[in-house]
Amino acid sequence: MVKALQSALKKTNAKIGQLTTVFDIVQKVLEKEKFKQAALTLVSEIADRHHAERVSFGWLKHDYIQLKAISHTDHFEKKMQIVRDLEGAMEEAYEQDASILYPPPENNLLATRMHEAYSQTYNARYMLSVPVRHGDDIIGIITCERKGLAFSDEEATQIHLASNLCSARLLELYQKSSWFGARIARSIRKGLGKLLGYEHTWAKFFTIVGIAFVLFATLYPLEYKVSSPAILKTDKIIYLTAPFDGYIDSVYVKPGDVVYKGQEILRLDQEELKLEEADLLAQEQDNRREIQKAQASRELAEMRIQQAKLAQTLAKLKIVRYKLSKAVIRATADSAIIVEGDLQKKIGAPVNQGAELFQMASIENIYVEVDVSELEIGNIPQDGEGLLAIKSRPDYVYRFKTERISPTATVKDQENTFPVRGEFVYKVPGWFRPGMTGIAKIFAGQKTLWWILSHQAIDYLRLKLWW
């Protein structure tokens, strides 16, 4: 019983001695006013009290360890190879978030490759790397080197306790030693950390996103485009009419077909005209024989009567032959498209002289006509530009310039619209046809997103609430 009490008393005295050592180290570190002096005091005290040849202190910066102090050494070159290798060994402990003993114990599960390389290169037989923590975060690493005796678990615990008790003071001195810009950046980062902390994270996130969106919508200008339906048109429209009363015999085209000058597009029935022509030819022969008889019998009056009848017959024959020449209707313009005139289902139907048969539009000099709503016409510049996408090929857009804005409105879909004529900047593709429709977007200047989303509603309220 006495031996057990003596053993317990001995262990208690040992722990008290260890705690006294730790408090002595902490007290000396807390007395320092500069970060470098505090770090040097910490490693030097640890080296003296644990009989280590060298104790080094590395500081964590941007996920890398930078060597800040070596026991009993006022100055060292940071570019020396030994410094780089020592920082590598410290980073091995930091990356594993654990203390590393070298040589490792039998049940060790930690990687010690960097410690092994450093030990073999610089004859550091025994090594101990301990993380320096401030709260739950690692702020540095202490690495101890010794040749004579391996580090024990009690020593590792003592060094770990001493370094952690000094961590708050070291962090405070380090932040004070930084230049003004770095201190401001840390303050901002700390404030943002509180703002975006783990408490009410989603509420804070959506609040920031909302504020950012409001600032973007009210301050950042965007290119505003007025979107309106558009149609391709041409100034050259040709109307083909019936040359005389008759019946449709054959139709060779339909709307959408491209025709060329001289191409036959419709034929009227010629049977009745040919019969009339044959009758007039027979009548002509009779008139000529009667003239010859009158000449033979010297009947001057009869001869003049038959000559007049012959002239009348020849005139009628000329009219019939003119109609026959016009019975075949041909295209009068080169590279034109049939816009209206679907007569293939009307073969045999009667037509009156002057009735419209076909409407053709020339493919040349094509322009775009944009129907802009009266709500947006005030935003259209006189010499603006725009883009056109055709419904048949919406994957391409074509640039045009606004040439003229019609001064009078037209009603389309129960809305007043103003036709805006646009001339294409570049040569139009060969597949463009009058009558094709699409969507045009006319550039209307730089506007904020808030203006784009709200200007029509605001204009409506102004119109309804003015006094």
C-alpha distance (Angstrom), angle and dihedral (degrees) to the residues before:
residue distance angle dihedral
M1 . . .
V2 3.78 . .
K3 3.79 90.8 .
A4 3.79 91.0 51.9
L5 3.78 91.1 51.3
Q6 3.78 91.0 47.3
S7 3.81 90.2 50.0
A8 3.80 92.2 48.9
L9 3.82 90.6 47.0
K10 3.78 90.2 50.1
K11 3.83 91.8 51.9
T12 3.78 91.0 46.8
N13 3.80 91.6 51.3
A14 3.81 89.4 48.9
K15 3.79 91.8 52.4
I16 3.77 90.9 46.3
G17 3.80 88.6 51.6
Q18 3.80 90.7 50.5
L19 3.80 92.2 49.4
T20 3.79 90.4 47.7
T21 3.80 89.2 53.4
V22 3.79 90.8 49.7
F23 3.79 92.9 49.4
D24 3.78 91.3 48.6
I25 3.79 90.7 54.0
V26 3.80 91.9 46.7
Q27 3.81 92.7 48.1
K28 3.81 92.6 53.1
V29 3.81 91.6 48.1
L30 3.79 92.5 48.8
E31 3.78 91.0 54.4
K32 3.82 92.9 63.0
E33 3.81 121.3 96.3
K34 3.80 99.2 -163.5
F35 3.78 128.1 63.2
K36 3.78 94.8 -132.9
Q37 3.83 92.4 50.5
A38 3.81 91.7 47.8
A39 3.83 92.9 48.9
L40 3.84 91.9 47.2
T41 3.83 91.1 48.1
L42 3.81 91.3 51.0
V43 3.81 96.2 51.8
S44 3.81 93.9 39.9
E45 3.82 92.6 51.3
I46 3.80 91.3 48.0
A47 3.81 90.6 48.7
D48 3.82 92.8 50.4
R49 3.78 96.5 45.3
H50 3.80 95.8 44.6
H51 3.81 96.9 37.8
A52 3.82 93.5 -120.9
E53 3.81 121.3 163.2
R54 3.82 90.6 -142.3
V55 3.80 136.0 6.3
S56 3.80 119.1 -173.2
F57 3.77 132.5 -168.2
G58 3.83 122.0 -151.5
W59 3.83 124.7 -170.0
L60 3.81 123.4 -144.3
K61 3.82 113.2 -122.5
H62 3.80 123.7 166.0
D63 3.84 91.7 -17.3
Y64 3.83 91.3 -53.4
I65 3.80 129.8 102.4
Q66 3.81 117.2 -124.3
L67 3.79 117.8 -167.4
K68 3.81 109.4 -121.5
A69 3.83 106.6 167.7
I70 3.83 141.2 16.0
S71 3.80 120.3 -165.7
H72 3.82 114.5 -94.2
T73 3.82 90.6 -2.6
D74 3.80 120.0 114.7
H75 3.79 96.9 -174.4
F76 3.81 137.9 17.3
E77 3.77 135.9 169.3
K78 3.80 110.7 -104.5
K79 3.80 91.7 -154.1
M80 3.80 94.7 58.8
Q81 3.79 114.9 119.0
I82 3.80 92.9 -126.0
V83 3.81 89.1 56.5
R84 3.80 91.5 52.2
D85 3.79 92.4 47.3
L86 3.79 91.1 48.2
E87 3.81 90.6 51.2
G88 3.81 88.4 50.9
A89 3.81 91.0 54.8
M90 3.82 89.9 48.6
E91 3.80 91.5 50.5
E92 3.81 88.5 53.3
A93 3.81 89.0 61.7
Y94 3.83 92.0 42.4
E95 3.78 94.8 51.1
Q96 3.82 91.3 51.1
D97 3.83 92.8 42.3
A98 3.79 91.5 -136.7
S99 3.80 143.6 98.7
I100 3.82 113.8 -95.4
L101 3.83 125.1 -149.7
Y102 3.78 119.2 -164.2
P103 2.95 125.0 -128.4
P104 3.81 84.4 37.8
P105 3.83 120.7 -128.1
E106 3.79 120.3 -108.5
N107 3.82 95.6 -98.6
N108 3.81 93.5 46.2
L109 3.86 116.7 141.4
L110 3.79 97.7 175.9
A111 3.80 126.6 101.5
T112 3.82 112.7 -110.0
R113 3.78 101.7 171.7
M114 3.82 95.6 120.0
H115 3.83 91.6 46.0
E116 3.78 90.5 49.8
A117 3.80 92.3 50.5
Y118 3.80 91.9 47.8
S119 3.83 92.0 47.1
Q120 3.79 93.4 51.6
T121 3.80 94.2 44.0
Y122 3.81 98.9 47.1
N123 3.84 101.0 26.9
A124 3.80 94.2 -114.0
R125 3.78 98.8 154.4
Y126 3.81 97.2 -176.9
M127 3.82 125.6 31.3
L128 3.79 137.0 178.5
S129 3.83 124.7 -171.9
V130 3.80 117.0 -170.0
P131 3.86 125.9 -175.8
V132 3.82 115.7 -126.0
R133 3.78 107.8 -139.4
H134 3.78 133.3 -162.5
G135 3.76 104.7 -167.9
D136 3.80 106.6 -46.2
D137 3.81 94.7 -25.4
I138 3.80 127.5 90.5
I139 3.81 111.1 -130.6
G140 3.82 99.2 171.7
I141 3.81 149.7 -12.4
I142 3.82 129.9 -118.4
T143 3.82 115.7 -154.9
C144 3.82 121.1 -168.3
E145 3.83 125.5 -163.8
R146 3.81 126.3 -162.4
K147 3.80 134.9 164.8
G148 3.77 105.9 -167.1
L149 3.79 107.1 49.4
A150 3.79 136.4 17.6
F151 3.80 119.1 -113.1
S152 3.79 115.0 -103.1
D153 3.78 128.4 -141.1
E154 3.80 89.6 -110.4
E155 3.80 90.7 56.5
A156 3.80 90.9 48.1
T157 3.81 89.9 51.7
Q158 3.83 91.8 47.3
I159 3.82 93.5 49.6
H160 3.80 90.7 44.9
L161 3.81 91.1 51.5
A162 3.81 93.9 47.3
S163 3.78 94.2 48.0
N164 3.80 93.6 47.4
L165 3.80 92.2 50.0
C166 3.81 88.6 53.1
S167 3.81 95.4 44.4
A168 3.82 96.4 90.0
R169 3.81 92.2 51.8
L170 3.79 92.1 45.2
L171 3.81 91.7 50.4
E172 3.80 91.5 48.5
L173 3.81 93.2 50.1
Y174 3.80 92.1 45.2
Q175 3.79 92.3 53.5
K176 3.82 91.0 47.6
S177 3.79 91.1 50.5
S178 3.83 93.0 56.1
W179 3.80 121.1 98.1
F180 3.80 120.6 -97.5
G181 3.83 96.2 -98.0
A182 3.80 92.9 52.1
R183 3.81 91.3 50.2
I184 3.79 91.1 50.8
A185 3.82 90.5 48.8
R186 3.81 90.9 50.8
S187 3.80 91.3 49.4
I188 3.79 91.1 51.3
R189 3.78 90.7 46.7
K190 3.78 90.8 50.1
G191 3.79 91.4 49.8
L192 3.78 91.2 49.1
G193 3.78 88.6 48.2
K194 3.79 89.9 58.0
L195 3.78 91.1 44.0
L196 3.79 92.9 50.0
G197 3.78 96.7 33.8
Y198 3.74 123.7 139.1
E199 3.80 92.2 -93.4
H200 3.83 113.6 92.6
T201 3.78 89.2 -9.7
W202 3.80 97.6 163.8
A203 3.80 93.5 46.2
K204 3.81 90.1 51.6
F205 3.77 92.0 45.1
F206 3.80 94.9 52.0
T207 3.81 91.1 43.7
I208 3.80 91.0 55.3
V209 3.80 91.2 45.1
G210 3.81 89.9 50.3
I211 3.80 92.9 49.6
A212 3.80 90.7 47.5
F213 3.79 90.7 50.1
V214 3.82 92.8 49.8
L215 3.80 91.5 49.8
F216 3.79 91.0 47.3
A217 3.81 92.9 46.9
T218 3.81 94.5 49.3
L219 3.80 102.4 36.5
Y220 3.81 111.4 27.3
P221 3.84 113.7 79.7
L222 3.80 120.3 -139.0
E223 3.79 131.9 -168.6
Y224 3.81 105.8 -96.4
K225 3.81 118.5 -150.3
V226 3.80 125.9 -170.1
S227 3.80 107.7 -136.8
S228 3.83 117.8 -151.7
P229 3.82 139.1 152.9
A230 3.79 115.4 -93.0
I231 3.79 139.5 -169.5
L232 3.80 133.4 -160.4
K233 3.79 114.7 -118.7
T234 3.79 140.9 171.9
D235 3.81 130.9 -151.7
K236 3.82 93.6 -136.0
I237 3.83 109.7 79.6
I238 3.84 118.0 166.2
Y239 3.80 123.6 -161.5
L240 3.82 119.5 -156.7
T241 3.82 113.6 -158.1
A242 3.79 135.5 -174.2
P243 3.86 109.6 -88.1
F244 3.83 93.1 -151.3
D245 3.75 142.2 -7.8
G246 3.77 110.2 -69.6
Y247 3.77 149.1 109.4
I248 3.82 130.5 -76.9
D249 3.78 110.2 -109.4
S250 3.85 104.9 172.1
V251 3.84 136.5 1.7
Y252 3.82 120.1 -161.2
V253 3.82 103.8 178.4
K254 3.79 140.1 46.8
P255 3.83 133.2 -162.8
G256 3.78 111.5 -65.6
D257 3.82 95.6 31.4
V258 3.79 118.6 126.5
V259 3.80 114.0 -131.5
Y260 3.78 133.1 -171.3
K261 3.78 132.4 -146.7
G262 3.80 113.0 -72.1
Q263 3.81 94.4 14.7
E264 3.82 113.7 140.7
I265 3.77 110.0 -119.4
L266 3.84 105.3 163.2
R267 3.80 138.7 11.4
L268 3.82 126.4 -157.4
D269 3.79 121.6 -147.5
Q270 3.85 109.3 -86.2
E271 3.80 101.0 -178.5
E272 3.81 96.4 97.8
L273 3.81 91.7 44.5
K274 3.80 92.2 51.0
L275 3.80 90.4 50.8
E276 3.78 90.0 49.2
E277 3.80 89.4 48.5
A278 3.81 91.3 52.3
D279 3.82 90.9 48.8
L280 3.78 91.2 50.1
L281 3.80 91.5 48.6
A282 3.82 90.1 53.7
Q283 3.79 90.0 46.8
E284 3.80 88.7 51.1
Q285 3.79 90.5 55.6
D286 3.78 91.4 49.7
N287 3.79 91.1 50.5
R288 3.78 91.7 51.2
R289 3.84 92.4 50.1
E290 3.79 91.1 49.6
I291 3.80 89.9 51.5
Q292 3.78 90.2 51.7
K293 3.85 91.8 50.4
A294 3.79 91.7 50.0
Q295 3.77 90.5 50.2
A296 3.82 91.5 50.2
S297 3.81 93.0 50.0
R298 3.80 91.2 41.6
E299 3.79 92.3 -123.2
L300 3.81 99.3 153.2
A301 3.79 97.0 -179.8
E302 3.81 93.7 50.9
M303 3.79 90.2 47.5
R304 3.81 91.9 55.0
I305 3.80 90.9 47.8
Q306 3.81 91.5 53.6
Q307 3.80 91.1 45.4
A308 3.80 89.5 55.4
K309 3.80 90.7 48.7
L310 3.83 89.5 50.1
A311 3.79 91.3 51.8
Q312 3.82 89.5 50.2
T313 3.81 91.1 49.8
L314 3.81 92.0 48.6
A315 3.80 90.3 50.5
K316 3.81 91.4 51.8
L317 3.80 89.7 46.4
K318 3.80 90.0 52.1
I319 3.79 90.5 52.5
V320 3.80 92.1 49.4
R321 3.78 92.2 48.8
Y322 3.82 90.2 48.3
K323 3.80 89.4 53.8
L324 3.80 90.3 48.5
S325 3.80 89.7 53.0
K326 3.80 89.5 50.9
A327 3.79 95.4 44.8
V328 3.80 89.2 87.7
I329 3.81 107.9 65.8
R330 3.80 114.7 -153.3
A331 3.82 134.2 -174.0
T332 3.78 112.4 -93.3
A333 3.83 98.2 -165.4
D334 3.77 131.5 59.1
S335 3.85 119.1 -122.4
A336 3.79 98.0 9.0
I337 3.78 131.2 149.1
I338 3.79 127.1 -137.9
V339 3.79 105.4 -116.7
E340 3.80 100.7 172.9
G341 3.79 134.3 10.3
D342 3.80 117.4 86.7
L343 3.85 97.3 179.4
Q344 3.79 101.3 147.8
K345 3.81 89.2 99.2
K346 3.83 91.9 50.5
I347 3.80 101.1 62.5
G348 3.81 107.7 147.3
A349 3.79 93.3 20.7
P350 3.83 117.6 131.5
V351 3.79 121.4 -111.7
N352 3.78 128.8 -165.5
Q353 3.74 125.0 -133.7
G354 3.83 110.1 -87.0
A355 3.81 94.8 18.3
E356 3.82 113.4 141.9
L357 3.80 111.6 -107.9
F358 3.80 104.2 168.7
Q359 3.78 139.1 7.1
M360 3.81 115.0 -152.0
A361 3.78 128.6 -170.8
S362 3.78 123.0 -157.6
I363 3.82 114.2 -120.9
E364 3.80 89.8 -143.1
N365 3.84 124.3 91.1
I366 3.79 94.7 20.6
Y367 3.80 116.3 -179.0
V368 3.81 135.0 176.4
E369 3.78 125.4 -113.9
V370 3.81 115.5 -158.0
D371 3.81 120.8 -161.9
V372 3.81 103.1 -144.3
S373 3.79 118.9 -168.9
E374 3.80 116.8 -117.5
L375 3.83 86.8 -120.3
E376 3.81 90.2 65.4
I377 3.80 103.8 29.0
G378 3.80 90.9 94.7
N379 3.80 90.2 61.9
I380 3.83 94.4 55.1
P381 3.83 113.1 100.4
Q382 3.80 119.0 -139.1
D383 3.81 95.2 -123.8
G384 3.78 98.5 27.2
E385 3.77 131.6 137.6
G386 3.75 133.3 -127.6
L387 3.77 145.8 174.1
L388 3.80 127.8 -117.8
A389 3.80 127.9 -155.7
I390 3.81 116.8 -168.2
K391 3.80 116.8 -141.9
S392 3.79 92.6 -132.0
R393 3.83 91.4 55.0
P394 3.80 109.1 19.6
D395 3.81 93.3 162.5
Y396 3.84 90.8 79.8
V397 3.81 129.8 56.8
Y398 3.80 127.7 -159.1
R399 3.81 125.6 -150.7
F400 3.79 120.7 -130.7
K401 3.80 138.5 171.6
T402 3.79 123.7 -129.7
E403 3.80 108.4 -116.3
R404 3.77 104.9 172.6
I405 3.80 139.4 6.0
S406 3.78 114.3 -150.3
P407 3.83 111.8 -120.6
T408 3.81 92.5 -145.7
A409 3.78 128.0 64.0
T410 3.78 128.0 -131.0
V411 3.79 126.3 -154.3
K412 3.81 115.2 -119.0
D413 3.79 123.8 166.5
Q414 3.81 89.7 -8.3
E415 3.81 91.6 -57.9
N416 3.77 132.0 105.9
T417 3.79 111.9 -116.7
F418 3.79 133.5 178.4
P419 3.83 117.8 -141.7
V420 3.80 111.2 -127.8
R421 3.79 116.5 -164.3
G422 3.79 117.9 -144.3
E423 3.80 129.4 -171.2
F424 3.79 118.0 -150.7
V425 3.80 115.6 -112.4
Y426 3.80 94.9 -147.0
K427 3.79 133.2 33.9
V428 3.78 110.5 -71.3
P429 3.83 120.1 -121.7
G430 3.78 119.0 -98.2
W431 3.79 92.7 -115.5
F432 3.82 93.6 63.4
R433 3.81 110.7 117.9
P434 3.82 130.7 -175.2
G435 3.78 109.4 -105.0
M436 3.81 96.3 37.0
T437 3.80 112.3 133.8
G438 3.78 134.3 -151.7
I439 3.77 145.6 137.4
A440 3.80 122.7 -71.7
K441 3.80 125.4 -161.1
I442 3.81 114.8 -161.7
F443 3.82 118.1 -160.9
A444 3.81 109.6 -118.3
G445 3.81 102.0 178.1
Q446 3.81 136.3 -96.5
K447 3.80 114.5 -36.5
T448 3.79 134.1 165.5
L449 3.78 120.2 -110.4
W450 3.80 89.5 -115.3
W451 3.82 90.9 56.4
I452 3.81 91.8 46.3
L453 3.80 92.5 52.6
S454 3.78 98.4 40.9
H455 3.81 110.8 28.9
Q456 3.81 96.1 91.6
A457 3.81 92.6 49.0
I458 3.81 90.8 46.6
D459 3.81 91.5 49.3
Y460 3.81 89.8 49.9
L461 3.80 91.7 52.0
R462 3.80 91.4 46.9
L463 3.80 89.8 52.5
K464 3.79 93.8 48.2
L465 3.81 100.1 39.1
W466 3.79 103.6 40.0
W467 3.83 119.0 118.5
